[in-house]
Amino acid sequence: MKIDVLLFARAGEIAQSDRVAVEVAESATVQDVADALFGTIPGLRDAGLPLLWSVNNDFATLDTVICQSDVLACFPPVSGG
């Protein structure tokens, strides 16, 4: 299935895009999407960024199962003050 991943902050800068489509199997997990994303944009893995993930606007773990209608986003941790 095709999944669009929204990219924020440094992740989007490295990808030179705010959105990337990846292909994963049915019943894929966030980890599967991450692996596909790193395969599409090796610079994300090479940068060594710790990335957080959300599915449908909720924080997600790498073992979260996704479906085609889900909205995924990846972003590095942010801090504020």
MOFEN-V194850 format. One record per backbone hydrogen bond with DSSP energy under -1.0 kcal/mol. NH is the residue of the N-H (numbers start at 1). CO is the residue of the C=O. If there is no record, write none. Layout:
nh=(NH,NH)
co=(CO,CO)
This chain:
nh=(3,5,6,7,8,11,13,14,15,16,17,20,22,24,30,31,33,34,35,36,37,38,39,40,41,44,46,47,48,52,54,55,56,58,60,64,66,70,72,73,74,75)
co=(22,20,72,18,74,8,9,10,11,12,12,5,3,1,64,62,29,30,31,32,33,34,35,36,37,41,42,43,45,75,73,58,71,55,53,61,28,67,4,54,6,52)
